[in-house]
């Protein structure tokens, strides 16, 4: 896939949802579509990823790369997104909360955790 989470992109087509020239950050990548958090667009949460409902999934053919991030920059952006999704907890904190909850279940509910 040409686009990765955290890439800055620009919309290059005409749409009723996103204006041509609109810029945003890639938040979700799937087959032929990319979920983008647009700077100025009313949309949806990209399946719960965004809290501010300014996301739209667009065809990879309708965007172009504006800014390529280094691996370290991309990791920081992904960690920031995870914190936003998980109520400002980092991934490790979120995982530990889930792990504690699952371990508190009886063996009849979950086997092999």
C-alpha positions in Angstrom: 0.0 0.0 0.0 1.4 3.4 -1.0 -0.1 5.2 2.0 0.6 4.6 5.7 -1.0 5.8 8.9 0.2 9.3 9.7 0.9 10.4 6.1 -0.3 13.9 5.2 -2.4 13.8 2.0 -4.3 16.1 -0.3 -7.6 15.3 -2.0 -7.3 15.7 -5.7 -10.8 14.9 -6.9 -14.3 16.5 -6.8 -16.7 15.3 -4.1 -19.7 16.5 -2.1 -18.0 15.4 1.1 -14.4 16.6 0.7 -13.2 19.6 -1.3 -10.5 19.4 -3.9 -7.2 20.5 -2.3 -8.4 19.6 1.2 -5.6 18.2 3.4 -5.7 15.6 6.1 -3.9 12.8 7.9 -4.2 9.1 7.0 -5.8 7.3 10.0 -6.9 4.0 8.4 -5.6 1.9 5.5 -7.5 -0.8 3.7 -7.4 -2.4 0.2 -8.3 0.4 -2.2 -9.5 3.0 0.3 -7.8 5.2 2.9 -9.5 6.7 5.9 -8.4 10.3 6.3 -9.0 12.8 9.1 -9.6 15.9 7.1 -8.6 19.3 8.3 -12.0 20.9 7.5 -14.7 18.3 6.7 -17.9 17.0 8.3 -17.9 13.3 8.1 -17.8 10.3 10.4 -15.5 8.7 13.0 -13.9 6.1 10.6 -15.4 3.3 12.6 -14.7 4.8 16.0 -11.1 5.9 15.3 -11.9 9.6 15.4 -13.6 11.5 18.2 -14.3 14.6 16.1 -16.2 13.0 13.1 -14.2 14.7 10.4 -13.1 11.5 8.6 -13.9 10.2 5.2 -12.7 7.1 3.4 -11.5 7.9 -0.1 -10.1 6.0 -3.0 -6.3 5.9 -3.1 -6.6 7.3 -6.7 -8.2 10.5 -5.3 -5.4 11.6 -3.0 -1.7 12.5 -3.3 1.0 12.4 -0.7 2.0 15.8 0.7 4.3 14.8 3.6 6.1 11.6 4.2 6.9 10.8 7.8 10.0 9.0 9.1 9.4 5.7 10.9 9.9 7.5 14.3 7.5 10.3 13.4 4.9 7.7 12.3 5.3 5.7 15.5 4.7 8.9 17.5 1.6 9.8 15.5 0.2 6.2 15.9 0.8 6.3 19.7 -1.0 9.7 19.8 -4.0 8.2 18.0 -4.1 5.2 20.3 -4.1 7.6 23.3 -7.0 9.6 21.8 -9.0 6.4 21.2 -8.2 5.0 24.7 -9.0 8.0 26.8 -5.5 9.4 26.9 -3.9 6.1 28.0 -0.9 4.8 26.0 -1.0 1.4 24.4 0.7 -0.4 27.3 -1.7 1.1 29.9 -4.7 0.1 27.6 -3.3 -3.4 27.2 -2.7 -3.8 30.9 -6.3 -2.7 31.7 -7.6 -5.3 29.1 -5.3 -8.0 30.4 -6.4 -7.4 34.0 -10.1 -7.5 33.0 -9.6 -10.8 31.0 -7.6 -12.4 33.9 -10.5 -11.6 36.3 -12.9 -13.7 34.2 -13.4 -17.3 35.2 -11.8 -20.1 33.2 -15.3 -21.0 31.9 -15.4 -17.7 30.0 -11.9 -17.6 28.5 -9.5 -20.4 27.9 -5.8 -19.9 27.2 -5.4 -16.2 27.8 
